[in-house]
Amino acid sequence: QIIFQTTNAGYETEDAMRALINWYNNDNDTHPLVKSAIFSYEFVSIHPFQDGNGRLSRLLATLLLLKNGYNWIQYVSLEHEIESNKSDYYLVLRKCQAERPNENVSEWINFFFDALQNIQEQLMKKLEVKGVQTKLSPKEKSILIFIENNAGTKSGNIAERLNIPNPTVKRILTKMVNQNLIEKFGIGAGTNYATK
């Protein structure tokens, strides 16, 4: 079970939330990215609700980023990124909270920024793929969609299911591997393909 320090329920929680919101609204010196990271950390640490504080803190961080012009955040999932790194998330929270209320949250800010950087890179890759996809022929698009829905498929399966000659499928697959649209696994008869 994950245990970290939270604010005592009742008046202390109300006062802490009021102080957090006042700080956020009145601090014009701190960069919006840093403010979003700190707000998220403080919200989780205050823990104003019985359940769902982590998810809500990430939702609020997303909202604060949107309000500060980081519009790309609506196309990715900060929640999914944090969930994928849950053990690191709890580790960083516990480390920072060890000195509460006088903690240094720079490690949390670094974790938060790493998460933002990861999801931004994922978005850029998706946009690159979409850009390439618009340049694909109908056969190439159908092969790519088939591979997306059937990870680990072989060229013979693609040729048979899509009714495209096997040499044509192999040529298109080689091209797609070179364009970084798909990955090739195995050798010889065991060669199979999946999207990146």
LUMVEX-668910 format. One line per field, with one value per atom (N, C-alpha, C): residue in three letters; residue number from 1; x, y, z. Coordinates in steps of 0.05 Angstrom, whole numbers, plus 5000, padded with zeros to 4 digits. Layout:
BEGIN
lumtor = (ala, ...);
bagu = (NUM, ...);
px = (X, ...);
py = (Y, ...);
pz = (Z, ...);
This chain:
BEGIN
lumtor = (gln, gln, gln, ile, ile, ile, ile, ile, ile, phe, phe, phe, gln, gln, gln, thr, thr, thr, thr, thr, thr, asn, asn, asn, ala, ala, ala, gly, gly, gly, tyr, tyr, tyr, glu, glu, glu, thr, thr, thr, glu, glu, glu, asp, asp, asp, ala, ala, ala, met, met, met, arg, arg, arg, ala, ala, ala, leu, leu, leu, ile, ile, ile, asn, asn, asn, trp, trp, trp, tyr, tyr, tyr, asn, asn, asn, asn, asn, asn, asp, asp, asp, asn, asn, asn, asp, asp, asp, thr, thr, thr, his, his, his, pro, pro, pro, leu, leu, leu, val, val, val, lys, lys, lys, ser, ser, ser, ala, ala, ala, ile, ile, ile, phe, phe, phe, ser, ser, ser, tyr, tyr, tyr, glu, glu, glu, phe, phe, phe, val, val, val, ser, ser, ser, ile, ile, ile, his, his, his, pro, pro, pro, phe, phe, phe, gln, gln, gln, asp, asp, asp, gly, gly, gly, asn, asn, asn, gly, gly, gly, arg, arg, arg, leu, leu, leu, ser, ser, ser, arg, arg, arg, leu, leu, leu, leu, leu, leu, ala, ala, ala, thr, thr, thr, leu, leu, leu, leu, leu, leu, leu, leu, leu, leu, leu, leu, lys, lys, lys, asn, asn, asn, gly, gly, gly, tyr, tyr, tyr, asn, asn, asn, trp, trp, trp, ile, ile, ile, gln, gln, gln, tyr, tyr, tyr, val, val, val, ser, ser, ser, leu, leu, leu, glu, glu, glu, his, his, his, glu, glu, glu, ile, ile, ile, glu, glu, glu, ser, ser, ser, asn, asn, asn, lys, lys, lys, ser, ser, ser, asp, asp, asp, tyr, tyr, tyr, tyr, tyr, tyr, leu, leu, leu, val, val, val, leu, leu, leu, arg, arg, arg, lys, lys, lys, cys, cys, cys, gln, gln, gln, ala, ala, ala, glu, glu, glu, arg, arg, arg, pro, pro, pro, asn, asn, asn, glu, glu, glu, asn, asn, asn, val, val, val, ser, ser, ser, glu, glu, glu, trp, trp, trp, ile, ile, ile, asn, asn, asn, phe, phe, phe, phe, phe, phe, phe, phe, phe, asp, asp, asp, ala, ala, ala, leu, leu, leu, gln, gln, gln, asn, asn, asn, ile, ile, ile, gln, gln, gln, glu, glu, glu, gln, gln, gln, leu, leu, leu, met, met, met, lys, lys, lys, lys, lys, lys, leu, leu, leu, glu, glu, glu, val, val, val, lys, lys, lys, gly, gly, gly, val, val, val, gln, gln, gln, thr, thr, thr, lys, lys, lys, leu, leu, leu, ser, ser, ser, pro, pro, pro, lys, lys, lys, glu, glu, glu, lys, lys, lys, ser, ser, ser, ile, ile, ile, leu, leu, leu, ile, ile, ile, phe, phe, phe, ile, ile, ile, glu, glu, glu, asn, asn, asn, asn, asn, asn, ala, ala, ala, gly, gly, gly, thr, thr, thr, lys, lys, lys, ser, ser, ser, gly, gly, gly, asn, asn, asn, ile, ile, ile, ala, ala, ala, glu, glu, glu, arg, arg, arg, leu, leu, leu, asn, asn, asn, ile, ile, ile, pro, pro, pro, asn, asn, asn, pro, pro, pro, thr, thr, thr, val, val, val, lys, lys, lys, arg, arg, arg, ile, ile, ile, leu, leu, leu, thr, thr, thr, lys, lys, lys, met, met, met, val, val, val, asn, asn, asn, gln, gln, gln, asn, asn, asn, leu, leu, leu, ile, ile, ile, glu, glu, glu, lys, lys, lys, phe, phe, phe, gly, gly, gly, ile, ile, ile, gly, gly, gly, ala, ala, ala, gly, gly, gly, thr, thr, thr, asn, asn, asn, tyr, tyr, tyr, ala, ala, ala, thr, thr, thr, lys, lys, lys);
bagu = (1, 1, 1, 2, 2, 2, 3, 3, 3, 4, 4, 4, 5, 5, 5, 6, 6, 6, 7, 7, 7, 8, 8, 8, 9, 9, 9, 10, 10, 10, 11, 11, 11, 12, 12, 12, 13, 13, 13, 14, 14, 14, 15, 15, 15, 16, 16, 16, 17, 17, 17, 18, 18, 18, 19, 19, 19, 20, 20, 20, 21, 21, 21, 22, 22, 22, 23, 23, 23, 24, 24, 24, 25, 25, 25, 26, 26, 26, 27, 27, 27, 28, 28, 28, 29, 29, 29, 30, 30, 30, 31, 31, 31, 32, 32, 32, 33, 33, 33, 34, 34, 34, 35, 35, 35, 36, 36, 36, 37, 37, 37, 38, 38, 38, 39, 39, 39, 40, 40, 40, 41, 41, 41, 42, 42, 42, 43, 43, 43, 44, 44, 44, 45, 45, 45, 46, 46, 46, 47, 47, 47, 48, 48, 48, 49, 49, 49, 50, 50, 50, 51, 51, 51, 52, 52, 52, 53, 53, 53, 54, 54, 54, 55, 55, 55, 56, 56, 56, 57, 57, 57, 58, 58, 58, 59, 59, 59, 60, 60, 60, 61, 61, 61, 62, 62, 62, 63, 63, 63, 64, 64, 64, 65, 65, 65, 66, 66, 66, 67, 67, 67, 68, 68, 68, 69, 69, 69, 70, 70, 70, 71, 71, 71, 72, 72, 72, 73, 73, 73, 74, 74, 74, 75, 75, 75, 76, 76, 76, 77, 77, 77, 78, 78, 78, 79, 79, 79, 80, 80, 80, 81, 81, 81, 82, 82, 82, 83, 83, 83, 84, 84, 84, 85, 85, 85, 86, 86, 86, 87, 87, 87, 88, 88, 88, 89, 89, 89, 90, 90, 90, 91, 91, 91, 92, 92, 92, 93, 93, 93, 94, 94, 94, 95, 95, 95, 96, 96, 96, 97, 97, 97, 98, 98, 98, 99, 99, 99, 100, 100, 100, 101, 101, 101, 102, 102, 102, 103, 103, 103, 104, 104, 104, 105, 105, 105, 106, 106, 106, 107, 107, 107, 108, 108, 108, 109, 109, 109, 110, 110, 110, 111, 111, 111, 112, 112, 112, 113, 113, 113, 114, 114, 114, 115, 115, 115, 116, 116, 116, 117, 117, 117, 118, 118, 118, 119, 119, 119, 120, 120, 120, 121, 121, 121, 122, 122, 122, 123, 123, 123, 124, 124, 124, 125, 125, 125, 126, 126, 126, 127, 127, 127, 128, 128, 128, 129, 129, 129, 130, 130, 130, 131, 131, 131, 132, 132, 132, 133, 133, 133, 134, 134, 134, 135, 135, 135, 136, 136, 136, 137, 137, 137, 138, 138, 138, 139, 139, 139, 140, 140, 140, 141, 141, 141, 142, 142, 142, 143, 143, 143, 144, 144, 144, 145, 145, 145, 146, 146, 146, 147, 147, 147, 148, 148, 148, 149, 149, 149, 150, 150, 150, 151, 151, 151, 152, 152, 152, 153, 153, 153, 154, 154, 154, 155, 155, 155, 156, 156, 156, 157, 157, 157, 158, 158, 158, 159, 159, 159, 160, 160, 160, 161, 161, 161, 162, 162, 162, 163, 163, 163, 164, 164, 164, 165, 165, 165, 166, 166, 166, 167, 167, 167, 168, 168, 168, 169, 169, 169, 170, 170, 170, 171, 171, 171, 172, 172, 172, 173, 173, 173, 174, 174, 174, 175, 175, 175, 176, 176, 176, 177, 177, 177, 178, 178, 178, 179, 179, 179, 180, 180, 180, 181, 181, 181, 182, 182, 182, 183, 183, 183, 184, 184, 184, 185, 185, 185, 186, 186, 186, 187, 187, 187, 188, 188, 188, 189, 189, 189, 190, 190, 190, 191, 191, 191, 192, 192, 192, 193, 193, 193, 194, 194, 194, 195, 195, 195, 196, 196, 196);
px = (5017, 5000, 5018, 5010, 5026, 5017, 5036, 5029, 5045, 5032, 5046, 5030, 5043, 5031, 5009, 4987, 4966, 4958, 4945, 4935, 4912, 4911, 4889, 4862, 4842, 4815, 4803, 4783, 4769, 4780, 4782, 4790, 4818, 4836, 4864, 4863, 4847, 4845, 4833, 4811, 4799, 4819, 4833, 4853, 4875, 4884, 4906, 4897, 4872, 4862, 4858, 4848, 4845, 4872, 4892, 4919, 4931, 4926, 4937, 4924, 4898, 4884, 4893, 4895, 4905, 4933, 4950, 4978, 4977, 4962, 4961, 4951, 4930, 4918, 4934, 4950, 4965, 4994, 5006, 5034, 5038, 5049, 5054, 5083, 5100, 5129, 5137, 5122, 5129, 5118, 5135, 5127, 5103, 5084, 5059, 5064, 5085, 5091, 5098, 5115, 5123, 5099, 5082, 5058, 5040, 5036, 5019, 5030, 5056, 5069, 5065, 5070, 5068, 5039, 5020, 4992, 4984, 4992, 4986, 4997, 5022, 5035, 5021, 5015, 5002, 4974, 4960, 4932, 4933, 4951, 4953, 4962, 4980, 4989, 4968, 4952, 4930, 4909, 4903, 4885, 4857, 4843, 4818, 4794, 4797, 4774, 4782, 4762, 4766, 4781, 4774, 4784, 4787, 4805, 4807, 4824, 4839, 4855, 4877, 4890, 4911, 4900, 4879, 4867, 4857, 4845, 4835, 4858, 4880, 4903, 4914, 4914, 4924, 4905, 4879, 4859, 4861, 4865, 4868, 4894, 4915, 4941, 4936, 4922, 4915, 4899, 4880, 4863, 4881, 4898, 4916, 4934, 4945, 4962, 4946, 4922, 4904, 4899, 4893, 4887, 4911, 4935, 4960, 4971, 4954, 4961, 4975, 4977, 4990, 4968, 4957, 4934, 4939, 4964, 4971, 4963, 4961, 4956, 4929, 4910, 4884, 4884, 4906, 4908, 4924, 4932, 4948, 4936, 4946, 4936, 4958, 4958, 4976, 4969, 4944, 4935, 4947, 4946, 4957, 4987, 5001, 5030, 5037, 5023, 5029, 5022, 4999, 4991, 5012, 5025, 5046, 5071, 5074, 5098, 5090, 5070, 5059, 5079, 5097, 5116, 5135, 5144, 5161, 5146, 5120, 5103, 5101, 5095, 5093, 5120, 5141, 5168, 5175, 5171, 5178, 5160, 5134, 5116, 5126, 5132, 5141, 5167, 5186, 5212, 5208, 5191, 5187, 5172, 5152, 5136, 5149, 5172, 5186, 5193, 5197, 5204, 5181, 5157, 5133, 5130, 5125, 5117, 5139, 5165, 5187, 5202, 5188, 5201, 5211, 5231, 5241, 5227, 5211, 5195, 5208, 5234, 5246, 5246, 5248, 5247, 5220, 5199, 5171, 5168, 5179, 5176, 5190, 5214, 5228, 5212, 5199, 5182, 5159, 5146, 5123, 5132, 5155, 5165, 5172, 5184, 5190, 5165, 5144, 5118, 5107, 5109, 5099, 5116, 5142, 5160, 5153, 5149, 5142, 5117, 5096, 5071, 5072, 5088, 5092, 5106, 5126, 5141, 5122, 5105, 5086, 5067, 5059, 5041, 5055, 5081, 5096, 5099, 5104, 5106, 5080, 5058, 5031, 5027, 5034, 5030, 5048, 5072, 5090, 5078, 5068, 5055, 5031, 5014, 4990, 4998, 5020, 5030, 5039, 5053, 5062, 5038, 5018, 4995, 4979, 4979, 4964, 4978, 5003, 5018, 5018, 5005, 5005, 4984, 4990, 4970, 4948, 4926, 4904, 4913, 4930, 4941, 4958, 4975, 4993, 4976, 4956, 4939, 4925, 4914, 4900, 4919, 4944, 4963, 4970, 4974, 4981, 4958, 4933, 4910, 4908, 4913, 4912, 4933, 4957, 4978, 4971, 4960, 4951, 4932, 4914, 4893, 4902, 4925, 4934, 4964, 4972, 5001, 5013, 5037, 5050, 5042, 5029, 5021, 5044, 5041, 5062, 5053, 5072, 5066, 5046, 5048, 5030, 5001, 4998, 4971, 4959, 4976, 4967, 4959, 4976, 4970, 4944, 4940, 4916, 4891, 4892, 4868, 4861, 4881, 4875, 4875, 4880, 4880, 4900, 4924, 4946, 4968, 4980, 5002, 5024, 5035, 5055, 5080, 5090, 5114, 5108, 5083, 5075, 5074, 5063, 5061, 5089, 5107, 5135, 5149, 5145, 5157, 5146, 5119, 5107, 5116, 5118, 5127, 5155, 5173, 5200, 5200, 5184, 5182, 5172, 5152, 5140, 5160, 5176, 5196, 5216, 5224, 5244, 5232, 5206, 5193, 5186, 5194, 5188, 5159, 5142, 5114, 5108, 5124, 5120, 5147, 5146, 5171, 5170, 5194, 5197, 5210, 5198, 5209, 5214, 5235, 5242, 5256, 5262, 5275, 5262, 5267, 5257, 5227, 5218, 5189, 5176, 5192, 5181, 5178, 5185, 5183, 5155, 5151, 5124, 5127, 5104, 5104, 5084, 5090, 5072, 5077, 5057, 5061, 5077, 5090, 5108, 5091);
py = (4976, 5000, 5025, 5044, 5069, 5089, 5098, 5117, 5143, 5165, 5191, 5210, 5232, 5251, 5268, 5272, 5290, 5309, 5330, 5350, 5338, 5345, 5335, 5345, 5327, 5334, 5357, 5370, 5391, 5419, 5435, 5463, 5465, 5448, 5449, 5445, 5426, 5421, 5445, 5456, 5480, 5503, 5508, 5530, 5525, 5500, 5494, 5497, 5489, 5493, 5522, 5538, 5567, 5580, 5572, 5583, 5575, 5551, 5541, 5557, 5561, 5576, 5605, 5617, 5645, 5648, 5629, 5629, 5628, 5609, 5605, 5631, 5642, 5666, 5691, 5693, 5718, 5717, 5694, 5692, 5696, 5720, 5726, 5723, 5714, 5712, 5684, 5664, 5636, 5628, 5614, 5606, 5588, 5590, 5574, 5544, 5534, 5505, 5497, 5513, 5507, 5509, 5530, 5533, 5509, 5499, 5476, 5451, 5448, 5425, 5428, 5451, 5455, 5452, 5464, 5461, 5432, 5416, 5388, 5374, 5380, 5368, 5375, 5401, 5410, 5399, 5397, 5386, 5358, 5341, 5314, 5312, 5330, 5330, 5338, 5358, 5367, 5345, 5332, 5309, 5316, 5335, 5346, 5326, 5305, 5287, 5259, 5243, 5215, 5198, 5203, 5186, 5203, 5195, 5208, 5233, 5238, 5263, 5264, 5241, 5240, 5246, 5232, 5237, 5266, 5276, 5304, 5324, 5318, 5336, 5338, 5315, 5315, 5328, 5325, 5339, 5369, 5377, 5406, 5417, 5401, 5410, 5413, 5395, 5397, 5423, 5428, 5452, 5477, 5478, 5501, 5505, 5483, 5485, 5496, 5486, 5497, 5527, 5535, 5563, 5581, 5569, 5584, 5581, 5571, 5570, 5545, 5525, 5499, 5481, 5490, 5477, 5448, 5441, 5414, 5393, 5402, 5383, 5369, 5381, 5369, 5345, 5341, 5319, 5295, 5297, 5275, 5270, 5249, 5242, 5243, 5264, 5266, 5243, 5238, 5216, 5189, 5183, 5157, 5156, 5178, 5179, 5174, 5187, 5183, 5154, 5144, 5116, 5096, 5102, 5085, 5085, 5106, 5109, 5112, 5096, 5100, 5095, 5076, 5071, 5095, 5106, 5130, 5154, 5156, 5177, 5177, 5153, 5151, 5155, 5145, 5148, 5177, 5193, 5221, 5236, 5229, 5242, 5238, 5213, 5206, 5221, 5221, 5234, 5264, 5277, 5306, 5311, 5295, 5300, 5293, 5280, 5272, 5296, 5319, 5344, 5363, 5354, 5372, 5384, 5410, 5430, 5446, 5439, 5455, 5440, 5424, 5407, 5422, 5410, 5420, 5403, 5416, 5400, 5399, 5406, 5406, 5378, 5357, 5330, 5324, 5334, 5331, 5347, 5371, 5388, 5374, 5362, 5348, 5324, 5309, 5287, 5296, 5318, 5329, 5338, 5351, 5361, 5337, 5316, 5292, 5280, 5279, 5269, 5286, 5312, 5330, 5326, 5324, 5320, 5294, 5272, 5246, 5248, 5260, 5260, 5279, 5300, 5318, 5303, 5288, 5272, 5251, 5239, 5220, 5234, 5257, 5273, 5280, 5288, 5295, 5271, 5247, 5223, 5217, 5220, 5215, 5234, 5259, 5279, 5273, 5264, 5256, 5233, 5213, 5190, 5199, 5216, 5225, 5241, 5256, 5271, 5252, 5231, 5211, 5196, 5190, 5174, 5188, 5215, 5229, 5226, 5218, 5214, 5185, 5167, 5139, 5134, 5114, 5104, 5089, 5084, 5068, 5041, 5027, 5001, 5003, 5024, 5028, 5034, 5050, 5057, 5032, 5015, 4991, 4972, 4970, 4953, 4964, 4990, 5002, 4998, 5002, 4998, 4969, 4951, 4922, 4915, 4926, 4921, 4933, 4957, 4970, 4953, 4939, 4923, 4894, 4886, 4858, 4857, 4867, 4868, 4839, 4837, 4812, 4796, 4810, 4797, 4793, 4773, 4767, 4777, 4780, 4790, 4772, 4746, 4727, 4732, 4737, 4742, 4768, 4788, 4814, 4810, 4796, 4791, 4776, 4755, 4739, 4755, 4768, 4782, 4807, 4821, 4845, 4841, 4816, 4809, 4827, 4829, 4844, 4824, 4824, 4804, 4806, 4783, 4782, 4799, 4799, 4816, 4846, 4854, 4882, 4888, 4870, 4873, 4876, 4858, 4859, 4885, 4895, 4921, 4943, 4944, 4965, 4963, 4938, 4935, 4945, 4940, 4950, 4980, 4992, 5022, 5033, 5020, 5029, 5026, 5005, 5002, 5025, 5031, 5053, 5080, 5083, 5109, 5110, 5089, 5087, 5086, 5077, 5074, 5048, 5027, 5001, 4990, 4969, 4955, 4927, 4917, 4890, 4873, 4849, 4831, 4804, 4790, 4764, 4764, 4739, 4736, 4713, 4712, 4690, 4687, 4662, 4656, 4667, 4673, 4683, 4714, 4727, 4756, 4766, 4785, 4796, 4826, 4840, 4869, 4880, 4903, 4917, 4947, 4963, 4992, 5000, 5023, 5034, 5046);
pz = (5000, 5000, 5000, 4983, 4981, 5003, 5018, 5039, 5035, 5036, 5036, 5053, 5060, 5079, 5065, 5079, 5069, 5091, 5083, 5102, 5118, 5144, 5161, 5150, 5151, 5141, 5157, 5145, 5159, 5153, 5174, 5169, 5157, 5165, 5154, 5124, 5115, 5086, 5072, 5083, 5071, 5070, 5092, 5092, 5072, 5070, 5051, 5022, 5016, 4989, 4982, 5002, 4997, 4992, 5008, 5005, 4978, 4969, 4943, 4920, 4921, 4900, 4900, 4923, 4925, 4914, 4921, 4910, 4880, 4869, 4840, 4826, 4837, 4824, 4827, 4848, 4853, 4846, 4841, 4834, 4805, 4798, 4770, 4762, 4781, 4775, 4767, 4775, 4769, 4741, 4726, 4699, 4700, 4681, 4682, 4683, 4670, 4671, 4699, 4712, 4740, 4758, 4754, 4770, 4768, 4743, 4739, 4754, 4753, 4766, 4796, 4807, 4836, 4845, 4829, 4836, 4838, 4818, 4818, 4842, 4849, 4872, 4898, 4901, 4926, 4929, 4906, 4907, 4917, 4907, 4915, 4944, 4952, 4980, 5000, 4992, 5009, 5011, 4989, 4988, 4998, 4984, 4995, 4993, 4977, 4974, 4984, 4989, 4999, 4978, 4952, 4930, 4905, 4887, 4861, 4861, 4882, 4883, 4862, 4857, 4837, 4809, 4802, 4775, 4772, 4794, 4792, 4791, 4805, 4803, 4775, 4761, 4733, 4714, 4720, 4704, 4708, 4732, 4738, 4726, 4727, 4714, 4684, 4672, 4643, 4638, 4654, 4651, 4654, 4674, 4678, 4654, 4643, 4619, 4595, 4592, 4570, 4574, 4598, 4603, 4598, 4599, 4594, 4566, 4548, 4520, 4510, 4527, 4518, 4506, 4483, 4471, 4463, 4457, 4449, 4470, 4495, 4517, 4514, 4500, 4496, 4477, 4463, 4444, 4455, 4480, 4492, 4520, 4534, 4560, 4581, 4597, 4620, 4639, 4642, 4660, 4652, 4626, 4617, 4621, 4617, 4620, 4650, 4668, 4697, 4705, 4695, 4702, 4692, 4669, 4658, 4675, 4691, 4708, 4737, 4746, 4772, 4795, 4792, 4814, 4817, 4795, 4797, 4808, 4800, 4810, 4841, 4852, 4881, 4895, 4882, 4894, 4896, 4875, 4875, 4895, 4896, 4915, 4944, 4950, 4977, 4984, 4965, 4970, 4976, 4960, 4963, 4989, 4995, 5019, 5045, 5044, 5068, 5086, 5074, 5089, 5091, 5085, 5086, 5114, 5117, 5097, 5084, 5089, 5079, 5057, 5041, 5022, 4997, 4984, 4958, 4937, 4920, 4901, 4873, 4871, 4845, 4832, 4848, 4836, 4824, 4838, 4828, 4802, 4801, 4777, 4754, 4759, 4738, 4728, 4746, 4739, 4722, 4730, 4716, 4688, 4686, 4660, 4642, 4653, 4637, 4626, 4642, 4633, 4610, 4613, 4591, 4566, 4569, 4546, 4532, 4547, 4535, 4519, 4530, 4516, 4492, 4494, 4471, 4448, 4455, 4435, 4422, 4438, 4427, 4407, 4415, 4397, 4371, 4373, 4349, 4330, 4342, 4326, 4312, 4326, 4314, 4291, 4295, 4274, 4250, 4255, 4233, 4217, 4231, 4218, 4202, 4214, 4200, 4175, 4177, 4153, 4131, 4139, 4120, 4109, 4126, 4118, 4095, 4096, 4075, 4048, 4048, 4023, 4014, 4029, 4022, 4001, 3984, 3964, 3978, 3965, 3978, 3987, 3971, 3979, 4004, 4004, 4028, 4053, 4050, 4073, 4083, 4065, 4074, 4088, 4078, 4092, 4119, 4121, 4147, 4167, 4159, 4176, 4185, 4166, 4172, 4194, 4191, 4211, 4238, 4238, 4263, 4278, 4263, 4276, 4280, 4269, 4270, 4275, 4299, 4305, 4304, 4293, 4290, 4265, 4246, 4222, 4202, 4185, 4165, 4137, 4119, 4092, 4078, 4081, 4068, 4078, 4104, 4114, 4102, 4100, 4088, 4059, 4044, 4016, 4012, 4029, 4027, 4035, 4057, 4068, 4052, 4041, 4026, 3995, 3987, 3959, 3943, 3954, 3940, 3936, 3912, 3906, 3928, 3936, 3957, 3951, 3926, 3920, 3925, 3918, 3922, 3952, 3967, 3996, 4008, 4000, 4011, 4004, 3980, 3972, 3989, 3993, 4009, 4038, 4049, 4076, 4080, 4061, 4063, 4063, 4046, 4045, 4072, 4083, 4109, 4132, 4132, 4153, 4150, 4126, 4121, 4129, 4127, 4135, 4165, 4179, 4208, 4215, 4196, 4201, 4216, 4210, 4222, 4230, 4247, 4255, 4245, 4238, 4228, 4250, 4255, 4275, 4263, 4272, 4262, 4235, 4226, 4200, 4185, 4159, 4142, 4144, 4147, 4147, 4173, 4193, 4218, 4219, 4197, 4196, 4200, 4218, 4222, 4227, 4227, 4227, 4248, 4259, 4277, 4274, 4281, 4280, 4304, 4300, 4322, 4344);
